[in-house]
């Protein structure tokens, strides 16, 4: 089982995905370290299939690492950057 599969099945991710539902929303997640923010974001994106999701990072360096982590989790062909 892949890491992304494990996180996508967690109750917390499922609850947040349900809360987002079909309504546009802004959420702010803080306190996640290292690649966990990308794992969290990818898990939500996976459950919110076919929806546009925008991630905003603090600076260009964070954006680079976040993007690299997302490509690793999803594969380069599954992301639109």
C-alpha positions as CSV (number, residue, x, y, z in Angstrom):
1,X,0.0,0.0,0.0
2,X,1.3,3.4,-0.9
3,X,1.8,6.2,1.6
4,X,-0.8,8.3,-0.2
5,X,-3.4,5.4,0.0
6,X,-2.8,5.3,3.8
7,X,-3.4,9.0,4.3
8,X,-6.3,9.1,2.0
9,X,-8.1,6.6,4.1
10,X,-7.5,8.4,7.4
11,X,-10.7,9.6,9.2
12,X,-9.4,13.2,9.5
13,X,-8.8,13.5,5.7
14,X,-12.2,11.9,5.0
15,X,-13.9,14.4,7.4
16,X,-12.2,17.4,5.8
17,X,-13.1,16.2,2.3
18,X,-16.7,15.8,3.3
19,X,-16.7,19.3,4.8
20,X,-15.4,20.7,1.6
21,X,-18.0,18.8,-0.4
22,X,-19.2,20.7,-3.4
23,X,-18.7,24.1,-1.9
24,X,-15.7,26.4,-2.7
25,X,-13.7,26.9,0.5
26,X,-10.5,28.3,1.8
27,X,-8.7,26.3,4.4
28,X,-5.4,27.1,6.1
29,X,-3.3,24.2,7.5
30,X,-0.3,25.0,9.7
31,X,2.1,23.0,11.7
32,X,2.9,20.2,9.2
33,X,6.6,19.5,8.8
34,X,8.6,18.4,5.9
35,X,6.7,16.6,3.1
36,X,3.7,16.0,5.3
37,X,2.0,19.2,3.8
38,X,2.3,17.7,0.3
39,X,1.0,14.3,1.6
40,X,-2.0,16.1,3.3
41,X,-2.7,18.1,0.2
42,X,-2.4,15.2,-2.2
43,X,-4.8,13.1,0.0
44,X,-7.4,15.9,-0.1
45,X,-6.9,16.4,-3.8
46,X,-7.3,12.7,-4.4
47,X,-10.7,12.6,-2.6
48,X,-11.8,15.8,-4.3
49,X,-11.4,14.2,-7.7
50,X,-11.9,16.4,-10.8
51,X,-11.9,19.6,-8.8
52,X,-9.4,22.4,-9.1
53,X,-7.3,22.9,-6.0
54,X,-4.9,25.7,-5.5
55,X,-2.1,25.5,-2.9
56,X,-0.3,28.6,-1.7
57,X,3.1,28.3,0.1
58,X,5.1,30.9,2.0
59,X,7.8,31.4,-0.6
60,X,9.4,30.1,-3.8
61,X,11.6,27.6,-2.0
62,X,8.6,26.0,-0.2
63,X,6.7,26.0,-3.5
64,X,9.5,24.2,-5.2
65,X,9.7,21.5,-2.5
66,X,5.9,21.2,-2.3
67,X,5.7,20.8,-6.1
68,X,8.5,18.2,-6.1
69,X,6.7,16.2,-3.4
70,X,3.4,16.4,-5.2
71,X,5.0,15.1,-8.4
72,X,6.6,12.2,-6.4
73,X,3.2,11.3,-4.8
74,X,1.1,11.6,-8.0
75,X,3.5,11.1,-10.8
76,X,4.4,13.9,-13.2
77,X,1.6,13.0,-15.7
78,X,-1.2,13.5,-13.2
79,X,-0.5,17.1,-12.2
80,X,-1.2,20.4,-13.9
81,X,1.4,22.9,-12.7
